[in-house]
């Protein structure tokens, strides 16, 4: 219709109509492009909010997991300090005997480093991290992912080192660390009564390892590894909490903007 009218106007040399028809076409194209662009931006904002909500859920899961890991590390560090303190003093109270034995049996124990960065890694892998408009938030999330990767690699390294140290520690003991022994030891209630039952490592075994500098060195290095890993997890927790707070703020801002 428009093309026919335009052709008729040109043949009739009706230049006003020609200009008007051309303007109508140009404006129509421009409005169409603007509508397409607006619709595309709207879809991106919807997608951005969905990603922000997923990122926040990941951050909350990570914070809970890291706190649980730190709590486990606190307990293991207390165990290591009990062992090392007893070895350095050469004394072990009856009430601490079972706790000492369990701590030695658990020399290799190290909680896993758990985090949930699924959405960050997804955005990075497909090159879509830029969908988040807040440049500062993008940088924060990128640094969190890098820091997490570094911590996970370090935890694996020091966990393997701790396993080797724990394995080396066994050569100083005459007692077999079999499953039945460990289960019997954990079921023992000597911490409440102060008695030493058959499930415990004999007292003379403790006297043997007190005189072994190598065993003391192993206990000290395991304590150092656990302290180091806990320090990293405290840093990781701070970064995860910062990301969580920033995501809360960004979601609140985007919700206000949507209104």
Beta strands, then each sheet from edge to edge (+ up, - down):
end
